[in-house]
Protein backbone atom coordinates (compact mmCIF):
# COMPACT_ATOMS: atom_id res chain seq x y z
CA UNK A 1 0.00 0.00 0.00
CA UNK A 2 1.41 3.44 -0.91
CA UNK A 3 2.38 6.07 1.63
CA UNK A 4 -0.20 8.65 2.58
CA UNK A 5 1.78 11.26 0.65
CA UNK A 6 2.38 9.30 -2.55
CA UNK A 7 -0.21 9.15 -5.32
CA UNK A 8 -1.77 5.86 -6.32
CA UNK A 9 -0.70 4.80 -9.78
CA UNK A 10 -3.35 3.56 -12.17
CA UNK A 11 -2.76 0.16 -13.72
CA UNK A 12 -3.64 0.04 -17.39
CA UNK A 13 -4.48 -3.17 -19.23
CA UNK A 14 -1.72 -4.58 -21.39
CA UNK A 15 -2.14 -4.03 -25.13
CA UNK A 16 -3.15 -6.90 -27.35
CA UNK A 17 -0.51 -9.15 -28.89
CA UNK A 18 1.55 -7.31 -31.48
CA UNK A 19 0.22 -3.92 -30.40
CA UNK A 20 2.77 -1.30 -29.37
CA UNK A 21 2.66 -0.02 -25.79
CA UNK A 22 1.99 3.73 -25.89
CA UNK A 23 4.64 5.78 -24.16
CA UNK A 24 2.17 8.50 -23.23
CA UNK A 25 -1.54 7.76 -23.02
CA UNK A 26 -2.39 11.47 -23.25
CA UNK A 27 -1.08 11.50 -26.83
CA UNK A 28 -3.65 8.99 -28.00
CA UNK A 29 -6.88 10.14 -29.56
CA UNK A 30 -10.05 9.53 -27.59
CA UNK A 31 -11.13 6.78 -29.97
CA UNK A 32 -7.74 5.06 -29.88
CA UNK A 33 -7.60 5.14 -26.07
CA UNK A 34 -11.13 3.73 -25.84
CA UNK A 35 -10.25 1.00 -28.35
CA UNK A 36 -7.14 0.00 -26.40
CA UNK A 37 -9.09 -0.04 -23.15
CA UNK A 38 -11.92 -1.98 -24.79
CA UNK A 39 -14.59 0.60 -23.97
CA UNK A 40 -17.44 1.94 -26.10
CA UNK A 41 -17.69 5.63 -25.08
CA UNK A 42 -21.33 5.81 -26.19
CA UNK A 43 -22.36 2.92 -23.92
CA UNK A 44 -19.70 2.83 -21.19
CA UNK A 45 -19.10 -0.20 -18.99
CA UNK A 46 -21.77 -2.35 -17.41
CA UNK A 47 -21.77 -2.82 -13.64
CA UNK A 48 -20.15 -6.25 -13.84
CA UNK A 49 -17.26 -4.94 -15.96
CA UNK A 50 -16.79 -1.97 -13.62
CA UNK A 51 -16.62 -4.30 -10.61
CA UNK A 52 -14.19 -6.64 -12.39
CA UNK A 53 -11.86 -3.80 -13.46
CA UNK A 54 -12.03 -2.18 -10.02
CA UNK A 55 -11.08 -5.53 -8.48
CA UNK A 56 -8.25 -6.04 -10.96
CA UNK A 57 -6.80 -2.50 -11.14
CA UNK A 58 -8.07 -0.84 -7.95
CA UNK A 59 -10.10 2.35 -7.53
CA UNK A 60 -9.56 5.27 -9.87
CA UNK A 61 -8.49 7.82 -7.27
CA UNK A 62 -5.39 9.31 -5.71
CA UNK A 63 -4.36 8.49 -2.17
CA UNK A 64 -5.35 11.16 0.34
CA UNK A 65 -2.90 12.60 2.81
CA UNK A 66 -3.60 12.19 6.48
CA UNK A 67 -4.79 15.50 7.93
CA UNK A 68 -2.29 17.18 10.24
CA UNK A 69 -3.60 17.66 13.80
CA UNK A 70 -4.34 21.29 14.70
CA UNK A 71 -1.90 21.35 17.61
CA UNK A 72 0.95 20.18 15.35
CA UNK A 73 0.07 22.79 12.73
CA UNK A 74 0.12 25.43 15.48
CA UNK A 75 3.54 24.30 16.76
CA UNK A 76 4.87 24.23 13.19
CA UNK A 77 4.37 28.00 13.11
CA UNK A 78 7.20 28.26 15.65
CA UNK A 79 9.79 26.91 13.19
CA UNK A 80 10.04 30.43 11.82
CA UNK A 81 13.17 32.28 12.98
CA UNK A 82 11.24 35.45 13.85
CA UNK A 83 8.86 33.51 16.09
CA UNK A 84 11.83 31.96 17.90
CA UNK A 85 13.49 35.36 18.32
CA UNK A 86 10.29 36.77 19.83
CA UNK A 87 9.92 33.82 22.23
CA UNK A 88 13.56 34.26 23.23
CA UNK A 89 13.03 37.97 23.83
CA UNK A 90 9.97 37.21 25.96
CA UNK A 91 11.91 34.67 28.05
CA UNK A 92 14.79 37.11 28.54
CA UNK A 93 12.33 39.86 29.46
CA UNK A 94 10.60 37.67 32.04
CA UNK A 95 13.64 35.96 33.57
CA UNK A 96 16.57 38.37 33.21
CA UNK A 97 14.79 41.72 33.30
CA UNK A 98 11.98 40.67 35.65
CA UNK A 99 9.51 42.46 33.36
CA UNK A 100 6.66 39.95 33.29
CA UNK A 101 4.10 42.20 31.59
CA UNK A 102 6.31 42.92 28.56
CA UNK A 103 7.26 39.25 28.29
CA UNK A 104 3.63 38.16 28.34
CA UNK A 105 2.70 40.75 25.70
CA UNK A 106 5.48 39.49 23.42
CA UNK A 107 4.39 35.87 23.98
CA UNK A 108 0.81 36.90 23.20
CA UNK A 109 1.99 38.47 19.96
CA UNK A 110 3.69 35.21 18.95
CA UNK A 111 0.43 33.34 19.58
CA UNK A 112 -1.52 35.87 17.48
CA UNK A 113 1.10 35.60 14.74
CA UNK A 114 0.87 31.78 14.78
CA UNK A 115 -2.94 31.91 14.59
CA UNK A 116 -2.75 34.31 11.64
CA UNK A 117 -0.32 31.92 9.91
CA UNK A 118 -2.74 29.03 10.43
CA UNK A 119 -5.57 31.11 9.04
CA UNK A 120 -3.56 31.98 5.93
CA UNK A 121 -2.63 28.32 5.40
CA UNK A 122 -6.29 27.36 5.69
CA UNK A 123 -7.26 29.94 3.07
CA UNK A 124 -4.51 28.74 0.76
CA UNK A 125 -5.57 25.11 1.09
C-alpha positions in Angstrom: 0.0 0.0 0.0 1.4 3.4 -0.9 2.4 6.1 1.6 -0.2 8.7 2.6 1.8 11.3 0.7 2.4 9.3 -2.5 -0.2 9.2 -5.3 -1.8 5.9 -6.3 -0.7 4.8 -9.8 -3.4 3.6 -12.2 -2.8 0.2 -13.7 -3.6 0.0 -17.4 -4.5 -3.2 -19.2 -1.7 -4.6 -21.4 -2.1 -4.0 -25.1 -3.2 -6.9 -27.3 -0.5 -9.1 -28.9 1.6 -7.3 -31.5 0.2 -3.9 -30.4 2.8 -1.3 -29.4 2.7 0.0 -25.8 2.0 3.7 -25.9 4.6 5.8 -24.2 2.2 8.5 -23.2 -1.5 7.8 -23.0 -2.4 11.5 -23.2 -1.1 11.5 -26.8 -3.6 9.0 -28.0 -6.9 10.1 -29.6 -10.0 9.5 -27.6 -11.1 6.8 -30.0 -7.7 5.1 -29.9 -7.6 5.1 -26.1 -11.1 3.7 -25.8 -10.2 1.0 -28.3 -7.1 0.0 -26.4 -9.1 0.0 -23.1 -11.9 -2.0 -24.8 -14.6 0.6 -24.0 -17.4 1.9 -26.1 -17.7 5.6 -25.1 -21.3 5.8 -26.2 -22.4 2.9 -23.9 -19.7 2.8 -21.2 -19.1 -0.2 -19.0 -21.8 -2.3 -17.4 -21.8 -2.8 -13.6 -20.1 -6.3 -13.8 -17.3 -4.9 -16.0 -16.8 -2.0 -13.6 -16.6 -4.3 -10.6 -14.2 -6.6 -12.4 -11.9 -3.8 -13.5 -12.0 -2.2 -10.0 -11.1 -5.5 -8.5 -8.2 -6.0 -11.0 -6.8 -2.5 -11.1 -8.1 -0.8 -8.0 -10.1 2.4 -7.5 -9.6 5.3 -9.9 -8.5 7.8 -7.3 -5.4 9.3 -5.7 -4.4 8.5 -2.2 -5.3 11.2 0.3 -2.9 12.6 2.8 -3.6 12.2 6.5 -4.8 15.5 7.9 -2.3 17.2 10.2 -3.6 17.7 13.8 -4.3 21.3 14.7 -1.9 21.3 17.6 0.9 20.2 15.3 0.1 22.8 12.7 0.1 25.4 15.5 3.5 24.3 16.8 4.9 24.2 13.2 4.4 28.0 13.1 7.2 28.3 15.7 9.8 26.9 13.2 10.0 30.4 11.8 13.2 32.3 13.0 11.2 35.5 13.8 8.9 33.5 16.1 11.8 32.0 17.9 13.5 35.4 18.3 10.3 36.8 19.8 9.9 33.8 22.2 13.6 34.3 23.2 13.0 38.0 23.8 10.0 37.2 26.0 11.9 34.7 28.0 14.8 37.1 28.5 12.3 39.9 29.5 10.6 37.7 32.0 13.6 36.0 33.6 16.6 38.4 33.2 14.8 41.7 33.3 12.0 40.7 35.7 9.5 42.5 33.4 6.7 40.0 33.3 4.1 42.2 31.6 6.3 42.9 28.6 7.3 39.2 28.3 3.6 38.2 28.3 2.7 40.7 25.7 5.5 39.5 23.4 4.4 35.9 24.0 0.8 36.9 23.2 2.0 38.5 20.0 3.7 35.2 19.0 0.4 33.3 19.6 -1.5 35.9 17.5 1.1 35.6 14.7 0.9 31.8 14.8 -2.9 31.9 14.6 -2.7 34.3 11.6 -0.3 31.9 9.9 -2.7 29.0 10.4 -5.6 31.1 9.0 -3.6 32.0 5.9 -2.6 28.3 5.4 -6.3 27.4 5.7 -7.3 29.9 3.1 -4.5 28.7 0.8 -5.6 25.1 1.1 
